[in-house]
Each structure stands twice: as structure tokens, then as C-alpha cells.
Amino acid sequence: MCGIISYIGKEDALQVLTCGLKRLEYRGYDSAGIAIGDDKHPFQVVRSVGRVEQLIQRISSLSLSGKVGIGHTRWATHGGISEKNAHPQTSQDGKFLLVHNGVIENYASLKTMLTKEGFTFSSDTDTEILVNLIAFYYQKLQEVPADKRFVESVRESLLKVQGTYGLVILCTDYPQELIGARKSSPLILGVSEDGLFLASDASAFSGQTKEVVFLRDHEIAHLKGHDFQITDLSNNLSSPVIETLEANTDESDLGPYAHYMQKEIFEQDQALQNTILGRFSADGSSAHLGGLQMTARELKKIERMVLIGCGTAWHACKVGEFLLETYARIPVEVEYASEFRYRNMPLEKNTLVLVVSQSGETLDTLGALQEARRKGFRTLAITNVVGSTIARESDGGVYQRSGKEVGVASTKAFTGQLATFIMLSLHLGRMRDLSFSEGCRLVKALQSLPEITRSVLNACDPIMKELAKKYASSAHFYFLGRQALFPIAMEGALKLKEISYIHAEAYPSGELKHGPIALIDPSMPTMVLASNADMLSKNISSMMEIKARGGKVLALGVQGSIIPETVCDELCVLPKVHEAILPIVTTLPLQLFAYYMALERGCDVDKPRNLAKSVTVE
């Protein structure tokens, strides 16, 4: 969850760290801190509760100098939100400074051992225990050659640690060195002529280098001046592969938009264009997905698919289930990553496991992927971040190419995942019994998506803004949908919860009378996704049941479908489209509704409380 940035080189570290922390703040914004110094300037630590901007304001009144530094923006796990729990954490003797993303699971036993050795603790974090563990081994390893003592202290400590970590350590005895290590939490080494970077996300040093090394689990990067060496926990030397990231435009500029979420909602036409670009067959009847790394013969042998994700990605999987079963005729099951990795789920030999993660770093999803691979199953991934851990550890997959998503509540990444599932269903369906003509219709529907998306957003924006003014005082909300739109109802409820803090629940429309209807009264509005025409009569029946009990009904319909005025209080009409792209089109007004509801309630849209963008802890 947390964001890490560190630097050693020719430039002033302060500017590098503060710029990096601003770019990483979407990963956590409970508190932030930096440590800066070098062989000519003593290291100074500055920490503050709140956003990175508050840290920068505190720094502005201080005199900080140095060409070596570490920085951190925190999403609280162990220990509450306070300055004492902010990073960097410092060892008792003041020699070691550490920033950490992850959870040290055996912190309690380590703390007991260190307490017996005379160590005391001033924070409530597992990170302080780790930094003091390194100090403990540093004291013990006095016979180790001086040039190895720092790194060997880190190595010995990590051999005793259970849990996850992406971390960077400073030692004041070695002011021109940094050490980074990772286990199930991303850490990327950036290489430039002016210096070296270690960060949890390459965006932290965007514009300063495109040359990177993606550290693997259990690897330790030892940076000395402008040189680096990578070893594993057994001290075996690794041969780093320096990769070049694709050049991309700076997506941190808000332009005319007030928030990143608003910007990313209105970027969806271009994001979807990027997702589908160059991915259709020459005859216009199928999709071409070369990244799957599977032959047509292998794909035709698939008898079952298991789709795995968390949160919004899980909702995308639920839509994917409907699409794959409808067009590819493959039985599909959808699992929460956090449950799958701890279940002994029976899987037949011709099962394909597909995981979905925007960041490609979601810890539970990565764990599920690793569990499936451990059992010998072929794994694919849908991700948005090139070079991410899940992308590298899966057997193949598809980059959705949605562009960087900064807003914590996913928008364009979700619709990109849906578009990817449509193409995958088309690709697999054409290998089975999906006709040439239906394949062509699906391709045309996908090709029409960018223009339709732009039109729907422009049309729905003022409507959802007005609805938000009318319903922002609501304490609860229902979302109802049928078939492929039920997962969209769940996504709409999640968006409303995430950024407006309104309690919202989603149900299949037919389930309303099986319990949930007990809560219907004039103060409980219901958003009904009535845009799938074949289910219109069923949805109208549900709306009538709500109105009969005094409930307010907000409905999404489609052109040509007649929804009587007597069954709804508000109606937003969407264009009639191919059923495969209907979930995407229906999602758009729900995103706008959640956005404007949050604004009306004075919520922080881009940084909702208690949340962070990339969930890299359990």
C-alpha cells in the first residue's frame, strides 16, 4: 500500500524525494516522511501526519541538504496514524533508518527477543522492530569485513523475518550506500547517469530515467555511489536485467478537471481506444491477443476457467463470467483472490486460471496466482502496469493499456478490464461455435465503444450532477441489476461507498423480494439498471414493488424501451447498444453519480478515507 522513493546520486535528494512522494501519494496518505544527508551532511529525519503537502510545508522551514535520501508515504497497517508511527523508522542507536511497505508477521516474537537484548521501542509499528533487528545483527557482526557488514546485517535480519516487505535502509556509518529488498511487495531500481533510485512504483522517478530493474522476491539491491549489486538471501549473485520502460506522456496534469477521478472518467473514450487498438483480425471477425502465449490447439482444450480478482477487479471477473459463458461457451467460476489462495479448490486438468489486477501488484491476487501455478495450472493475467509482478509471474496475459490511474476509485481501468474480457470471449468463441457474422458484430460493437463512451459521458454528466444534488443526503442506497448488469450494480454500489461514504448494497433485481425489500421506505433510494432490454419486464416488476412501498426509484434505461413514469422517479436513457458492451455503457453514469454525490457531501474524491490505490498487504 505505502509508497517508497529513495535516491543516491549527483542531484539534491530533497527535490527528488518530494517530487517522488507526490507521485506516490495515491498509494497511501496517512502520513509521510523523509531522511536526507550524505558523507558531508548529517542525516536528518522529518515526518508528519497527513498528506505529503503537509510534510513539504514542514520541510520548507528547515535546512536540509544531501545527495542521499529515503522517503515514504504511509497507509497505516501496524499502529495508528501518528507521527511516531510514520516512516522512516529509526533504530534505537540512531544508526539505521528504514522505510517499509508490507507486514512483518512474526513481529511479536522478534520484539520479545529484542526486548530481552535491551532494545526499547517508541512506535507501535512492525517496521521499528525490523530496523532494530538490523541494528542488533550489525552489533553482532563486528568481525565481518567493513564493506560487507551493512549488507550482511540486512541479510541476516531478513532471514529471520516472516511476512512481506519492500524496504530501503540507510546506515549512517555508510552515508554513500543504500540497501533495498523485496518479498511480495514491489521494489524497482531506476538507473540513470545522475544516480540510482529505489521505489515501489516507477512513476516515482518518471522523467529522470526509463532504465529499470524489477527486483524479484528475496533479492537485495546494494547501492554504492553510482554502482549496484543484486544478490539473493543466500548471497548468490544475481544478473540484473535492465529494461527500458515505454515512454509515456505525463498523466499527472489535471488539465481542465477538478479531480483525477473526473479526469479518468472522461479519459475512458481514449483509454478504451488504446485497449482495442490493433487487436482485431484482418477479416474483422475475431480478436488477436498475442500475449496469451497459448496456441489455438491449447486454447481449444480449455474445459473450464477460474477468474480471480479483488474489489473492482472481481466485479470485472463477474461480467467476464457472463461474457465467456455466452460467447465462448466455457464454464466459468469467479473467486475472490483472498479466499482462493487459502482454499483447497478442486481444479480439473484442463482448467485455465485467469487473474485480474489493475496494478499487477495486488498481494492476494498474486498469492492466488502463485497457488494456481504451484498446482501446475496454466495462468493468464489481465493487468494495466507493464512489468508488474503479476504480469511477470503469469504464463501470459493481456495488458489493457488504460494508462496510469491515479484516483483511488477505479474508473477507466475497470472499463478497460471489461473491454479486455469482451475481446477474450470473442477470441475464444471464434475457436468454438461463435459464428463469423456474430464475431463481426462484436468487433463492430467494440470499435464503436470510444465514440459511444464519449457521447454517453457528455449526455449523462449534467443529469447525474442534478441527481446527486437531490439524493446526496441519503444514508443508504440500493443498486439492482439482472444478468451481466448485476456485477455493474455491485460496482456502482462500491463506487458510492468508496468515495461518498454512503452505505450501499447491490442485489440481483429478482432477489429484492427475498429479504432486502424489508428496508425499502421513502428514505431508501434504489438505482435500477434496467438497460438490458430482455430483462426489462422483470426490472419493471421490481420497480413497482419498490414504489408500492414508498421507495424512490432511479432508473437507467435504453432508447426504445418503454419504462412507465409511474414506476420510477428519475430516468436516465442510454443508447441502444450490443449486449456485450452494455455493461461498459451502463457503468459510465454510475461513475458520474458516485463522483457528484461525493462532491455534494464534501468528500475527498481522489483520496477517500482508509483506502489506498494498490493493496499490497493482507
PLY file of the C-alpha trace (Angstrom):
ply
format ascii 1.0
element vertex 618
property float x
property float y
property float z
element edge 617
property int vertex1
property int vertex2
end_header
0.00 0.00 0.00
2.63 2.54 1.05
4.85 4.48 -1.33
8.65 4.31 -1.20
11.16 6.53 -3.01
14.91 6.69 -2.42
17.84 8.24 -4.23
21.62 8.28 -4.25
23.48 10.35 -6.83
24.66 13.75 -8.01
21.46 15.72 -7.54
19.88 17.26 -4.46
17.93 14.42 -2.88
15.26 16.70 -1.40
13.78 17.63 -4.76
13.85 14.02 -5.95
12.12 12.73 -2.82
9.38 15.35 -2.60
8.51 15.01 -6.30
8.51 11.23 -5.94
6.29 11.31 -2.86
3.74 13.50 -4.64
3.56 10.94 -7.44
3.23 8.07 -4.94
0.66 9.61 -2.64
-2.16 7.59 -4.21
-0.57 4.54 -2.53
-1.12 5.94 0.97
-1.69 9.32 2.55
-1.99 8.86 6.32
1.47 10.28 6.98
4.78 10.91 5.22
8.44 11.35 5.98
11.95 11.68 4.58
15.57 11.25 5.68
18.31 13.17 3.84
22.08 13.50 4.20
25.39 12.22 2.81
29.06 11.95 3.77
29.23 15.75 4.17
25.86 16.40 5.80
24.45 14.53 8.80
21.22 12.69 8.11
18.07 14.47 9.22
14.62 12.90 9.55
11.38 14.83 9.06
7.95 13.21 9.47
4.39 14.49 9.61
0.84 13.22 9.84
-1.39 13.86 6.84
-0.72 14.47 3.18
2.64 14.91 1.50
1.94 18.63 1.14
1.94 18.96 4.93
5.36 17.31 5.04
6.64 19.71 2.39
5.35 22.67 4.39
7.24 21.43 7.44
10.39 20.92 5.41
10.21 24.44 3.96
11.23 25.97 7.29
14.21 23.64 7.69
17.65 23.46 6.13
18.05 20.01 4.61
20.99 19.05 2.42
22.32 15.85 0.97
22.54 13.70 -2.12
21.26 10.53 -0.43
17.78 10.06 0.92
14.74 7.88 1.52
11.08 8.88 1.56
7.77 7.25 2.42
4.05 7.97 2.25
2.09 5.68 4.54
-1.14 3.71 4.58
-1.40 2.58 8.20
-1.24 -1.14 8.95
0.55 -1.77 12.25
-0.02 1.18 14.56
-2.38 4.11 14.28
-1.96 7.30 12.30
0.56 9.34 14.26
3.94 10.96 13.80
5.67 8.34 15.93
4.38 5.63 13.56
5.33 7.49 10.38
8.35 6.39 8.35
11.33 6.46 8.21
11.62 4.46 11.40
14.92 4.77 13.26
16.86 2.16 15.24
17.43 2.70 18.92
21.10 3.60 18.37
20.23 6.03 15.57
22.44 4.28 13.03
19.71 2.82 10.81
16.79 4.47 9.02
14.22 2.34 7.23
11.12 2.77 5.05
8.89 -0.24 4.59
5.82 -1.42 2.72
4.35 -4.71 3.90
3.66 -6.56 7.13
6.15 -8.37 9.38
4.00 -11.23 10.61
6.34 -12.51 13.34
6.90 -9.04 14.79
5.70 -10.09 18.25
8.31 -12.84 18.72
11.04 -10.62 17.28
10.05 -7.82 19.62
10.22 -10.18 22.60
13.71 -11.30 21.58
14.92 -7.72 21.05
13.42 -6.56 24.35
15.45 -9.23 26.16
18.53 -7.82 24.41
17.83 -4.39 25.86
16.05 -2.72 22.95
13.20 -0.31 23.62
10.56 0.91 21.18
8.88 4.26 20.69
6.33 3.39 17.98
3.59 0.82 17.50
4.93 -0.38 14.14
6.35 -3.68 12.99
8.81 -1.58 10.96
10.58 -0.30 14.09
11.12 -3.89 15.16
12.70 -4.67 11.79
15.04 -1.68 11.85
16.18 -2.62 15.36
16.67 -6.23 14.27
19.11 -4.94 11.65
20.86 -2.87 14.33
21.07 -5.98 16.53
22.82 -8.03 13.83
25.06 -5.08 12.96
26.33 -5.18 16.55
26.86 -8.95 16.35
28.71 -8.92 13.01
31.68 -6.80 14.06
34.10 -9.41 12.69
32.63 -9.14 9.19
34.73 -7.01 6.78
33.64 -3.38 6.91
32.50 -3.27 3.28
30.16 -6.23 3.90
28.88 -5.51 7.40
25.93 -3.31 6.42
24.53 -5.65 3.79
25.17 -8.78 5.87
23.26 -7.24 8.79
20.29 -6.74 6.49
20.61 -10.24 5.06
20.78 -11.91 8.48
17.73 -9.94 9.61
15.60 -10.82 6.60
16.36 -14.50 7.09
14.54 -14.20 10.44
11.57 -12.28 9.08
8.21 -13.79 8.18
5.81 -11.69 6.13
6.05 -9.26 3.25
8.29 -6.33 2.60
9.51 -3.80 0.13
12.07 -1.76 2.03
15.01 0.61 1.76
17.60 1.08 4.51
20.16 3.78 5.30
23.09 3.34 7.69
24.80 6.46 8.97
28.12 4.57 9.06
27.79 4.12 5.28
26.46 7.50 4.11
27.04 6.76 0.42
25.11 3.49 0.36
21.51 2.31 0.23
20.10 -1.19 0.54
16.73 -2.28 -0.80
14.97 -5.64 -0.58
11.63 -7.13 -1.52
9.34 -10.03 -0.79
5.81 -9.92 -2.23
5.87 -6.12 -2.30
7.15 -4.22 -5.34
10.53 -2.52 -5.44
12.03 -1.14 -8.63
15.60 0.03 -9.21
15.93 3.03 -11.51
19.28 3.56 -13.24
20.45 6.90 -14.67
23.70 8.76 -15.29
22.88 11.13 -12.43
22.08 8.50 -9.83
20.16 5.44 -8.69
16.60 5.18 -7.42
14.68 2.58 -5.43
10.91 2.97 -5.46
7.72 0.99 -5.08
6.48 2.40 -8.40
8.46 3.59 -11.43
6.25 6.69 -11.62
8.16 8.00 -8.59
11.18 8.72 -10.78
9.31 9.36 -14.02
11.13 11.82 -16.25
14.52 11.07 -14.68
15.13 7.63 -16.14
13.41 4.92 -18.14
16.04 2.29 -17.36
14.84 -0.02 -14.61
15.49 -3.33 -12.90
12.46 -5.10 -11.43
13.68 -6.76 -8.24
12.43 -10.28 -7.67
11.31 -11.77 -4.38
14.12 -12.38 -1.86
16.54 -10.13 -3.75
18.69 -7.48 -2.10
19.95 -4.46 -4.04
23.10 -2.88 -2.61
23.70 0.63 -3.98
27.15 2.21 -3.58
27.52 5.60 -5.19
26.71 5.01 -8.86
27.17 1.23 -8.75
24.84 -1.50 -7.61
24.92 -5.22 -6.95
21.96 -7.58 -6.55
22.12 -10.78 -4.53
19.58 -13.14 -3.00
19.15 -14.06 0.65
21.70 -16.87 0.24
24.24 -14.33 -1.05
24.15 -15.68 -4.58
24.91 -13.01 -7.13
22.04 -12.14 -9.50
22.46 -10.94 -13.06
20.17 -7.91 -13.28
18.20 -7.32 -16.45
17.92 -3.61 -17.20
14.67 -2.93 -19.01
13.54 0.22 -20.79
10.10 1.46 -19.88
7.89 2.73 -22.66
7.89 6.49 -22.99
4.55 7.97 -21.98
3.10 11.39 -21.53
2.89 12.95 -18.10
-0.52 11.90 -16.85
-0.20 13.79 -13.58
-1.53 17.04 -15.09
-5.18 17.52 -14.22
-5.77 19.86 -17.13
-9.31 21.28 -17.02
-10.51 18.76 -14.45
-11.00 19.28 -10.72
-10.01 15.75 -9.68
-8.17 12.75 -11.07
-11.32 10.67 -10.82
-13.19 13.14 -13.01
-10.28 13.26 -15.45
-10.07 9.48 -15.62
-13.81 9.12 -16.13
-13.65 11.42 -19.13
-10.49 9.74 -20.46
-12.35 6.49 -20.97
-13.04 7.02 -24.65
-9.30 7.26 -25.37
-8.43 4.57 -22.82
-10.83 2.14 -24.49
-9.43 3.07 -27.89
-5.98 2.15 -26.59
-7.29 -1.15 -25.19
-8.74 -2.34 -28.50
-6.18 -0.77 -30.84
-4.60 -3.32 -33.21
-6.34 -6.26 -31.59
-8.75 -7.38 -34.31
-8.23 -9.99 -37.01
-7.79 -8.92 -40.61
-11.23 -10.25 -41.58
-12.92 -8.29 -38.78
-14.49 -11.34 -37.15
-12.23 -12.02 -34.17
-9.75 -10.56 -31.70
-5.99 -11.04 -31.75
-4.38 -11.37 -28.30
-0.79 -12.44 -28.85
0.21 -12.01 -25.22
-1.73 -15.11 -24.18
1.29 -17.24 -25.15
-1.03 -20.15 -25.98
-1.61 -21.86 -29.30
-5.07 -22.31 -30.79
-4.80 -26.03 -30.01
-4.05 -25.29 -26.34
-6.86 -22.75 -26.09
-9.38 -25.17 -27.59
-8.55 -27.72 -24.88
-9.79 -25.42 -22.12
-12.78 -27.02 -20.41
-13.16 -24.64 -17.50
-11.94 -21.22 -16.40
-11.48 -19.77 -12.94
-11.41 -15.96 -12.80
-9.80 -14.34 -9.76
-9.73 -10.75 -8.54
-10.35 -8.36 -5.65
-12.77 -5.45 -5.33
-13.47 -3.77 -8.65
-11.41 -6.40 -10.49
-13.67 -9.09 -9.00
-16.68 -7.27 -10.42
-14.95 -7.26 -13.81
-14.48 -11.01 -13.44
-18.20 -11.45 -12.76
-19.01 -9.67 -16.02
-16.28 -11.76 -17.66
-18.04 -14.91 -16.44
-21.20 -13.90 -18.29
-19.29 -12.95 -21.46
-17.14 -16.09 -21.60
-20.05 -18.42 -20.99
-22.25 -16.61 -23.52
-19.78 -16.22 -26.40
-17.08 -18.82 -25.78
-19.33 -21.43 -24.18
-16.75 -22.18 -21.47
-17.92 -22.91 -17.88
-16.56 -20.22 -15.59
-16.24 -19.74 -11.83
-15.28 -16.48 -10.16
-13.29 -16.47 -6.92
-12.13 -13.80 -4.51
-8.34 -13.91 -4.53
-8.21 -13.65 -0.74
-10.33 -16.82 -0.46
-8.91 -18.84 -3.34
-5.34 -18.74 -2.06
-6.39 -20.44 1.18
-8.88 -22.94 -0.26
-8.19 -26.42 -1.48
-10.36 -25.90 -4.54
-10.63 -28.93 -6.86
-9.47 -28.00 -10.36
-9.65 -30.29 -13.39
-6.56 -30.68 -15.57
-7.90 -28.54 -18.44
-8.71 -25.58 -16.20
-7.30 -22.17 -17.09
-6.80 -19.70 -14.23
-7.04 -16.01 -15.11
-6.28 -13.28 -12.58
-7.19 -9.60 -12.89
-5.35 -6.74 -11.19
-5.06 -3.13 -12.32
-1.72 -2.59 -10.59
-0.40 -6.10 -11.14
0.80 -5.98 -7.52
-2.35 -6.85 -5.52
-0.98 -9.19 -2.88
-3.98 -11.52 -2.56
-4.24 -11.85 -6.34
-0.52 -12.54 -6.62
-0.86 -15.19 -3.92
-3.75 -16.82 -5.79
-1.72 -16.80 -9.00
1.22 -18.44 -7.25
-1.06 -21.06 -5.69
-2.51 -21.95 -9.09
0.96 -22.21 -10.63
2.17 -24.31 -7.71
-0.55 -26.82 -8.58
0.54 -26.90 -12.20
-2.24 -24.91 -13.84
-1.81 -22.56 -16.77
-2.26 -18.96 -15.64
-3.09 -15.79 -17.52
-3.41 -12.22 -16.26
-5.19 -9.03 -17.22
-3.16 -6.11 -15.87
-2.61 -2.43 -16.59
1.00 -1.99 -15.49
3.82 -3.20 -17.71
6.48 -5.09 -15.80
4.33 -5.59 -12.71
4.88 -8.68 -10.59
1.68 -10.43 -11.70
2.45 -9.71 -15.36
5.91 -11.23 -14.96
4.84 -14.28 -12.94
1.87 -15.35 -15.08
2.30 -17.60 -18.11
0.79 -14.98 -20.38
-1.91 -12.36 -20.49
-3.19 -9.08 -21.81
-2.13 -5.54 -20.97
-5.29 -3.46 -21.01
-3.36 -0.26 -21.85
-5.74 2.04 -19.97
-2.99 4.45 -18.93
-2.00 5.42 -15.42
-4.90 5.62 -12.99
-4.27 7.94 -10.04
-7.72 8.20 -8.46
-8.14 5.56 -5.79
-11.62 4.60 -7.01
-11.04 2.73 -10.27
-12.86 4.01 -13.36
-11.05 3.70 -16.68
-9.17 0.61 -15.52
-12.49 -1.14 -14.81
-13.97 -0.43 -18.22
-10.65 -1.45 -19.78
-10.90 -4.78 -17.98
-14.42 -5.26 -19.33
-13.32 -4.47 -22.88
-10.49 -6.96 -22.49
-12.91 -9.65 -21.36
-15.09 -8.97 -24.42
-12.07 -9.45 -26.71
-11.01 -12.59 -24.86
-14.55 -14.01 -25.15
-14.57 -13.19 -28.85
-11.12 -14.74 -29.35
-12.08 -17.98 -27.59
-15.59 -18.03 -29.02
-14.43 -17.92 -32.61
-12.36 -21.04 -31.90
-15.52 -22.81 -30.87
-19.04 -22.21 -32.15
-19.31 -18.41 -32.41
-20.31 -17.62 -35.99
-18.42 -15.37 -38.37
-21.34 -12.94 -38.54
-21.69 -12.69 -34.75
-17.94 -12.24 -34.48
-18.16 -9.32 -36.92
-20.99 -7.77 -34.92
-18.90 -8.00 -31.73
-15.90 -6.39 -33.42
-18.05 -3.54 -34.72
-19.53 -3.07 -31.26
-16.05 -2.82 -29.74
-14.92 -0.43 -32.44
-17.89 1.80 -31.67
-17.08 1.92 -27.94
-14.85 5.04 -27.84
-17.39 7.22 -29.66
-20.35 5.85 -27.68
-18.43 6.34 -24.43
-17.72 9.98 -25.25
-21.37 10.57 -26.17
-22.76 8.88 -23.03
-20.43 10.76 -20.69
-21.31 14.13 -22.20
-25.04 13.36 -22.09
-25.12 11.86 -18.60
-22.81 14.33 -16.87
-25.40 17.09 -16.22
-28.11 14.51 -15.41
-26.03 12.77 -12.73
-24.91 16.10 -11.33
-28.53 17.11 -10.76
-29.48 13.74 -9.31
-26.60 14.00 -6.85
-27.95 17.31 -5.58
-31.32 15.67 -4.91
-30.07 12.48 -3.25
-26.79 13.43 -1.55
-28.43 13.43 1.88
-29.35 9.75 1.57
-27.79 7.50 4.20
-28.40 4.26 2.28
-28.76 3.15 -1.33
-29.75 0.01 -3.19
-28.46 -0.93 -6.64
-30.32 -3.58 -8.65
-29.44 -5.30 -11.91
-30.00 -8.52 -13.85
-27.61 -10.87 -15.66
-24.39 -9.11 -16.72
-25.63 -5.87 -15.15
-25.78 -7.31 -11.64
-21.96 -7.03 -11.31
-22.30 -3.47 -12.64
-24.82 -2.80 -9.86
-22.21 -4.11 -7.38
-19.59 -1.84 -8.91
-21.96 1.14 -8.71
-22.60 0.42 -5.03
-18.88 0.06 -4.37
-18.07 3.38 -6.05
-20.70 5.14 -3.96
-19.34 3.57 -0.76
-15.72 4.28 -1.61
-15.89 8.00 -2.23
-19.14 9.32 -0.72
-19.22 7.05 2.38
-22.89 6.25 1.77
-23.87 2.72 2.74
-24.85 0.96 -0.48
-25.74 -2.61 -1.37
-26.37 -4.38 -4.66
-28.65 -7.30 -5.44
-29.94 -9.11 -8.48
-33.32 -7.49 -9.10
-35.13 -10.79 -8.59
-33.68 -11.12 -5.09
-35.29 -7.92 -3.85
-38.38 -9.69 -2.55
-36.31 -12.36 -0.80
-35.39 -10.16 2.15
-33.89 -6.81 1.07
-37.32 -5.29 0.38
-37.78 -5.08 4.16
-35.56 -1.97 4.16
-37.48 -0.11 1.47
-39.07 3.13 2.66
-39.15 6.77 1.41
-35.60 7.37 2.72
-34.06 4.40 0.85
-33.48 5.23 -2.86
-32.83 2.43 -5.35
-30.83 2.66 -8.57
-32.25 0.12 -11.03
-30.15 -0.88 -14.01
-32.97 -1.55 -16.45
-30.84 -1.13 -19.56
-30.82 -4.80 -20.67
-33.95 -4.90 -22.81
-34.59 -8.64 -22.46
-34.95 -8.21 -18.70
-37.00 -5.01 -18.87
-40.32 -6.50 -17.77
-38.65 -8.19 -14.79
-36.96 -4.95 -13.77
-40.22 -3.02 -14.10
-41.84 -5.51 -11.72
-39.08 -4.84 -9.18
-39.54 -1.10 -9.57
-43.28 -1.46 -8.99
-42.60 -3.38 -5.79
-40.35 -0.57 -4.57
-42.83 2.18 -5.48
-45.65 0.30 -3.77
-43.69 0.67 -0.52
-42.94 4.35 -0.92
-39.35 3.92 -2.14
-37.64 6.26 -4.59
-36.53 4.70 -7.89
-33.73 5.99 -10.11
-33.62 4.02 -13.35
-31.18 3.58 -16.22
-32.98 2.60 -19.40
-32.15 2.38 -23.10
-33.61 4.06 -26.12
-36.65 2.24 -27.44
-37.51 0.60 -24.13
-40.65 1.93 -22.51
-40.46 2.47 -18.76
-43.73 3.90 -17.37
-43.37 7.16 -15.46
-45.36 5.63 -12.62
-42.61 3.12 -11.75
-39.64 5.49 -11.40
-38.90 8.93 -10.01
-35.86 9.57 -12.19
-34.90 8.14 -15.57
-31.64 8.36 -17.49
-31.85 6.98 -21.04
-28.77 5.34 -22.59
-28.24 4.48 -26.27
-29.20 1.04 -27.50
-26.01 -0.96 -27.99
-24.81 -4.53 -28.46
-25.41 -6.50 -25.26
-21.69 -7.26 -24.91
-20.75 -3.60 -24.46
-23.86 -2.74 -22.43
-22.07 -3.31 -19.08
-19.47 -0.69 -20.05
-22.07 1.82 -21.22
-24.14 1.30 -18.06
-21.09 1.78 -15.85
-20.44 5.33 -17.06
-23.40 7.14 -15.45
-22.82 5.23 -12.20
-19.26 6.54 -12.04
-20.51 10.10 -12.61
-23.23 9.64 -10.00
-20.75 8.49 -7.35
-18.39 11.34 -8.22
-21.01 14.06 -7.89
-22.51 12.50 -4.76
-19.07 12.68 -3.14
-18.65 16.31 -4.18
-22.06 17.23 -2.76
-21.08 15.62 0.55
-17.71 17.40 0.67
-15.64 14.21 0.43
-12.08 13.91 -0.83
-12.77 12.23 -4.15
-9.25 11.17 -5.10
-8.10 10.15 -1.64
-11.04 8.60 0.21
-10.53 7.80 3.86
-8.98 4.48 4.85
-8.23 3.50 1.23
-5.18 3.33 -0.98
-4.78 2.54 -4.65
-2.62 -0.57 -4.63
-3.33 -3.19 -1.96
0.00 -4.90 -1.35
-0.71 -6.16 2.19
-3.16 -8.74 3.55
0 1
1 2
2 3
3 4
4 5
5 6
6 7
7 8
8 9
9 10
10 11
11 12
12 13
13 14
14 15
15 16
16 17
17 18
18 19
19 20
20 21
21 22
22 23
23 24
24 25
25 26
26 27
27 28
28 29
29 30
30 31
31 32
32 33
33 34
34 35
35 36
36 37
37 38
38 39
39 40
40 41
41 42
42 43
43 44
44 45
45 46
46 47
47 48
48 49
49 50
50 51
51 52
52 53
53 54
54 55
55 56
56 57
57 58
58 59
59 60
60 61
61 62
62 63
63 64
64 65
65 66
66 67
67 68
68 69
69 70
70 71
71 72
72 73
73 74
74 75
75 76
76 77
77 78
78 79
79 80
80 81
81 82
82 83
83 84
84 85
85 86
86 87
87 88
88 89
89 90
90 91
91 92
92 93
93 94
94 95
95 96
96 97
97 98
98 99
99 100
100 101
101 102
102 103
103 104
104 105
105 106
106 107
107 108
108 109
109 110
110 111
111 112
112 113
113 114
114 115
115 116
116 117
117 118
118 119
119 120
120 121
121 122
122 123
123 124
124 125
125 126
126 127
127 128
128 129
129 130
130 131
131 132
132 133
133 134
134 135
135 136
136 137
137 138
138 139
139 140
140 141
141 142
142 143
143 144
144 145
145 146
146 147
147 148
148 149
149 150
150 151
151 152
152 153
153 154
154 155
155 156
156 157
157 158
158 159
159 160
160 161
161 162
162 163
163 164
164 165
165 166
166 167
167 168
168 169
169 170
170 171
171 172
172 173
173 174
174 175
175 176
176 177
177 178
178 179
179 180
180 181
181 182
182 183
183 184
184 185
185 186
186 187
187 188
188 189
189 190
190 191
191 192
192 193
193 194
194 195
195 196
196 197
197 198
198 199
199 200
200 201
201 202
202 203
203 204
204 205
205 206
206 207
207 208
208 209
209 210
210 211
211 212
212 213
213 214
214 215
215 216
216 217
217 218
218 219
219 220
220 221
221 222
222 223
223 224
224 225
225 226
226 227
227 228
228 229
229 230
230 231
231 232
232 233
233 234
234 235
235 236
236 237
237 238
238 239
239 240
240 241
241 242
242 243
243 244
244 245
245 246
246 247
247 248
248 249
249 250
250 251
251 252
252 253
253 254
254 255
255 256
256 257
257 258
258 259
259 260
260 261
261 262
262 263
263 264
264 265
265 266
266 267
267 268
268 269
269 270
270 271
271 272
272 273
273 274
274 275
275 276
276 277
277 278
278 279
279 280
280 281
281 282
282 283
283 284
284 285
285 286
286 287
287 288
288 289
289 290
290 291
291 292
292 293
293 294
294 295
295 296
296 297
297 298
298 299
299 300
300 301
301 302
302 303
303 304
304 305
305 306
306 307
307 308
308 309
309 310
310 311
311 312
312 313
313 314
314 315
315 316
316 317
317 318
318 319
319 320
320 321
321 322
322 323
323 324
324 325
325 326
326 327
327 328
328 329
329 330
330 331
331 332
332 333
333 334
334 335
335 336
336 337
337 338
338 339
339 340
340 341
341 342
342 343
343 344
344 345
345 346
346 347
347 348
348 349
349 350
350 351
351 352
352 353
353 354
354 355
355 356
356 357
357 358
358 359
359 360
360 361
361 362
362 363
363 364
364 365
365 366
366 367
367 368
368 369
369 370
370 371
371 372
372 373
373 374
374 375
375 376
376 377
377 378
378 379
379 380
380 381
381 382
382 383
383 384
384 385
385 386
386 387
387 388
388 389
389 390
390 391
391 392
392 393
393 394
394 395
395 396
396 397
397 398
398 399
399 400
400 401
401 402
402 403
403 404
404 405
405 406
406 407
407 408
408 409
409 410
410 411
411 412
412 413
413 414
414 415
415 416
416 417
417 418
418 419
419 420
420 421
421 422
422 423
423 424
424 425
425 426
426 427
427 428
428 429
429 430
430 431
431 432
432 433
433 434
434 435
435 436
436 437
437 438
438 439
439 440
440 441
441 442
442 443
443 444
444 445
445 446
446 447
447 448
448 449
449 450
450 451
451 452
452 453
453 454
454 455
455 456
456 457
457 458
458 459
459 460
460 461
461 462
462 463
463 464
464 465
465 466
466 467
467 468
468 469
469 470
470 471
471 472
472 473
473 474
474 475
475 476
476 477
477 478
478 479
479 480
480 481
481 482
482 483
483 484
484 485
485 486
486 487
487 488
488 489
489 490
490 491
491 492
492 493
493 494
494 495
495 496
496 497
497 498
498 499
499 500
500 501
501 502
502 503
503 504
504 505
505 506
506 507
507 508
508 509
509 510
510 511
511 512
512 513
513 514
514 515
515 516
516 517
517 518
518 519
519 520
520 521
521 522
522 523
523 524
524 525
525 526
526 527
527 528
528 529
529 530
530 531
531 532
532 533
533 534
534 535
535 536
536 537
537 538
538 539
539 540
540 541
541 542
542 543
543 544
544 545
545 546
546 547
547 548
548 549
549 550
550 551
551 552
552 553
553 554
554 555
555 556
556 557
557 558
558 559
559 560
560 561
561 562
562 563
563 564
564 565
565 566
566 567
567 568
568 569
569 570
570 571
571 572
572 573
573 574
574 575
575 576
576 577
577 578
578 579
579 580
580 581
581 582
582 583
583 584
584 585
585 586
586 587
587 588
588 589
589 590
590 591
591 592
592 593
593 594
594 595
595 596
596 597
597 598
598 599
599 600
600 601
601 602
602 603
603 604
604 605
605 606
606 607
607 608
608 609
609 610
610 611
611 612
612 613
613 614
614 615
615 616
616 617
